[in-house]
């Protein structure tokens, strides 16, 4: 998946890149898809990445770049985001049904399990942004 982004800031070994949701996938541009476009309406999504600057590429604030993420990584990221929450929800419900009778323990177990899954997924997602490729926009048009 490729998207055009703008460098917001570079410093302390990190680079912040802003990209619009609508340009990141064809579904958003067609007005359908995952719903992320509804959450980020008229705002850019800011990615905080390790600074990819090296001897050949030097990022500066305001620079237009193309970011690309392998398609397999996009699918893997979706699985890492949704599966822990779903599994936590189900495990919490099962544990709640074993611990007590009625809907209260099941609901509480589901909430605790889903929150635990979200916490685990969030921690893993922050450590998985190393395979993002960044290129100056001029290079992609040539």
Secondary structure, 3 states (H helix, E strand, C coil): CEEEEEEEEEECCEEEEEEEHHHCCHHHHCCCCCCHHHHCCCCEEEEEEECCCCCCCCCCCCCEEEEECCHHHHHHHHHHHHHHHHHHHHHHHHHHHHHCCCHHHHHHHHHHHHHHHHHHHHHHHHCCCCCCEEEEHHHHHC
